[in-house]
Amino acid sequence: MSVVLNHCGSVSEEMSNSSENEVESLPQIIEEKHQELVVRHVPIVSSFNERIRPLLDAVDKLRHLQVMKEGIQLPTIVVVGDQSSGKSSVLESLAGISLPRGQGICTRVPLIMRLQHHTAPEPELSLEFNGKTVPTSEAEIAHAIILATDEIAGNAKGISNTPLTLVVKKNGVPDLTMVDLPGITRVPVHGQPENIYEQIADIIMEYIRPEESIILNVLSATVDFTTCESIRMSQKVDKNGERTLAVVTKADRAPEGLLEKVTADDVNIGLGYVCVRNRIGDESYKEARKEEADLFENHPLLSKIDKSIVGIPVLAQKLVQIQATIIARCLPEIVRKINEKLNASISELNRMPKTLSSVSEALTTFMGIVGSAKESLNKIIVRGEYDEYPEDKNMHCTARLVEMLNQYSGELRKCSENDLTGNFLMDEIQVLEEAKGIQLPNFLPRSTFLAMLQKKVEKISHIPVAFVEKVWTYIEGVVISVLMHHSENYLQLQLSTRRAGHNLIARMKEHSRNWVTEIVQMEKLTDYTSNPEYMNDWNKLMAQQHDFTRDVLENGYGSTFKIEGLGVVPIAGLRGYEQHVLLQAFDLKMRMTAYWKIVLRRLVDFMALHLQFCARNLVNKEMEEEIVQELAGRHDGAIERMLEESPAVAAKREKLNVSINLLRESNNVLANIMDKIASNI
């Protein structure tokens, strides 16, 4: 496989069918090679290591590049165990070196151990941390690890999640990369934080949770496996034990029942057990391996354990095989995720606004932003399109305006002035009494109608004004939201456009408030309509006048009368009035009833027309002029300040560039390694 980056920075992947097939078939090939080995007397190092070295190199380099920060998980062997479980002894036996020993937690940071078989007679050891590489030796390695740990985690006894990498190139060690984590302890010792258990647990769970992690659980033969805290933690993330391998240490100290414990498997160890003997005292590693082999060959109890699950060499070979299998299985997915992430990061960077370098560029960008905001507002406010905000119903402006307009209409019709049956004709009779003059008795004074009209309009006058306030407050939110969205990459422009938007809406709101106040005043002072419905409704209502007066004056026994188009009205209290008064009051009531419908309809219709007109004016004329005036009319370098990226945008650009460089380098690493794999298999 080779990965090609074109001149635009985009990524194209060129992987031949044969290379893809080779990568995908790696687990099967590795398993076949592993079966060729003789397990009973397998050495720690075999020719099998050479076949997986390119795979391990690839993952180690990706880990060194910190590709996991991009959300790409790497296959990892994670070593966990309770404190004093013998974890350090196992790692020392695999690496052939001495690690720090002592009371309390010796491993205070994640220790990435990169072991590599080295044919040279002299080993090469080094530590990598805080961006530097420190060479060391076998004699000084334990002290060097302590010094490096103190630099990372401090001189106290606290822990840190910042890893320390130990590179061991030595003749006879297996090709392995493992992450050794702090031993689990529940009781803090002097100098340790009270929540030391929680801190350690958080680090362990972070490393063992990914599906790509293999859990190497170190258990002491002297304890009940079901009570081990490390088992409890691994079972949380690997309930069936499919990616857990157990190492049972101190077999020589508790041989009784060990065979039953590893064969019963009460704690679901899916990858099996390996029983080992820890190195004792000043034994050399060679002497320790001989003593271990003799123990499992000759001990009356331990010799009964199958030889395929005993000894450090078997453990090394199992780890190498498991590691190779999981790396080979995960590698194609890692390649895919890196390419996918790289393409996404480059696309996102390309979508970001270019860095402005001149005033003319700033002006061009500014006019483009205003133009795109204007088009969005035209779609949202004028045309009723909402494809830019399909899920945000608050931005579906025309629908929300119709809802508010309907609510406004309903509020007008539900107000007390629309109660046409209660206290029937009493207000009209009172107004007629106060309007009496020296005139013919059968004429209806116009002043009485105007007096009634003014009273009714005054009582509803607050509703149109409140509606205007509500509508413009809503439109202001929509306008500001769109302006902020289109200028989000330019902080200074956002400040100016926000200010311009607020000023413009305040002016439009004041204009609408003045307009609706005038409309209300006109309705108070003028009684006119050319709508034929007025005369139609009045005639229908007046046609019932004769029957009404007859029931009131002649029948004298009914307490209500039903008027078609009005409803049932009380009449018992009207029987004391003269006929001409009742006739005039009825006429006045029916005129007002017919005309009031026209008034309410006008208040709604005129409001709808006014809002549509103002909204179009706002979007197509007022907004652009206001923003340009706000920005260009100032003398504090507002245009020039547009050249400055906001801190958030600058940080995002920097983050994307870092991510792209890291992913490109990771891609190059994989391309080189996969070419080697293709030539070796």
Secondary structure, DSSP 8 states (H G I E B T S, - for coil): -EEEE-TTS-EEEE--HHHHHHHHTHHHHHHHHHHHS-STT--SS-THHHHHHHHHHHHHHHHHTTGGGGT----EEEEEEBTTSSHHHHHHHHHTS-----SS-S--S-EEEEEEE--SSS-EEEEEETTEEEEE-TTTHHHHHHHHHHHHH-SSS---SS-EEEEEEETT---EEEEE---B-SS--TTS-TTHHHHHHHHHHHHHSSTTEEEEEEEETTS-GGG-HHHHHHHHH-TT-TTEEEEEE-TTT--TTHHHHHHH-TT--TT-EEE-----TT--HHHHHHHHHHHHHH-TTGGGS-GGGBSHHHHHHHHHHHHHHHHHHHHHHHHHHHHHHHHHHHHHHHHS-----SHHHHHHHHHHHHHHHHHHHIIIIIS---TTSSS-GGG-HHHHHHHHHHHHHHHHHHSGGG--STTTTHHHHHHHHHT--SS-TT---HHHHHHHHHHHHHHHTHHHHHHHHHHHHHHHHHHHHHHHHHTTT-HHHHHHHHHHHHHHHHHHHHHHHHHHHHHHHHHHH------HHHHHHHHHHHTTHHHHHHIIIII---SEEEETTTEEEE-GGGTTS-HHHHHHHHHHHHHHHHHHHHHHHHHHHHHHHHHHHHHHHIIIIIHHHHHHHHHHT-SS-HHHHTTS--HHHHHHHHHHHHHHHHHHHHHHHHHHHHHHHHHH-
